[in-house]
Amino acid sequence: MDRLRAMELFLSISQTRNFSETARRFGISATGVSRMITDIEEELKVKLLLRSTRQVALTESGQEYARQLEGILWRINELQANITAISTAPQGLLRVHSRVMFGLGVLPPLIAAFRKLYPEIHIELTLTEAAVDLRRNQFDIDFRISPPVEAGVKRRMLFQSERHLAATPAYLAGKPRLQAPEGILEHDCLAYELPGNEYTWLFKQEERLTEIAFKPRHVSNNGVALLELARLGEGLVLLDDYTVHNDIRAGRLVRVLTDYRISNKGFDEGMYATILDTPIIPAKIRLFLDFVAEHVAGPELRFAAHGKAAGLGSAPEA
């Protein structure tokens, strides 16, 4: 019995619950698939599947076997790809996930420049505000604003950012002057949607931390919308410094409460490149990470990199 192929077939069946679909995937007969699954069960001396004319179900042992196989087969494929990459020119598909602001405002011009250096590396860029699992979602790199907490990943901090509280000059002219955190309660606030029903901003001055709960004027799960609402004079917005940098410099927005560090979650945010913790980093991943870091790492480069993408529109994350 080809044990590796049998494992691949079983994992496919656990996902599709269909012998015929698995047979089509692997280009063999459904009978051949069934025979190899039977061989696995006889070798393990345990029932993995419950079969009927209408459906296929996994036993408890089958569920555990499938769960462990997913990681084992992924590591085998990754090892083969890594070893092949050592002896070949950088090439292949690089799947990148990013939060929206960084993905729209910074990555496109860098991807275009990277392609000129490595034309055989093809980048597939996915932008969402949701957290992703690198292995399960099959991404090579994830650009996120908070440091990773899960096991089995490596992180590379590209830069640390601050959040700035800002609004248009016209909006501020018609509202009470902001001199302390409690003053936001007299203002219209634009909030990023987070889990829970309460909206709060954290204000830190030296070692003193103040938390202010407020009722937002508008709420969105997308920083692009929040920035546009702020530009329209709808209220105070809290966004990353590199997101509002150009607007503040051009006078479209004015930063307030500049003596405070302000956040809606914590004060360790920035931009982190996250990859799986593997013995060998594939060349395509290493080259792209080094290229991005060269252009955005550090306190000032993040502003310059975002400015180069102005023609793509400012698209912040919150």
Secondary structure, DSSP 8 states (H G I E B T S, - for coil): --HHHHHHHHHHHHHH--HHHHHHHHTS-HHHHHHHHHHHHHHHTS--EEE-SS-EEE-HHHHHHHHHHHHHHHHHHHHHHHHHHHTS-S-EEEEEEE-HHHHHHTHHHHHHHHHHH-TTEEEEEEE-SS---HHHHT-SEEEESS---STTEEEEEEEE--EEEEE-HHHHHTS----SGGGGGGS-EEEE--SSS-EEEEEEETTEEEEEEE--SEEES-HHHHHHHHHTT--EEEEEHHHHHHHHHHTSSEEE-TTSEEESS-S--EEEEEEE--SS--HHHHHHHHHHHHHH-STTHHHHHHHHTGGG------
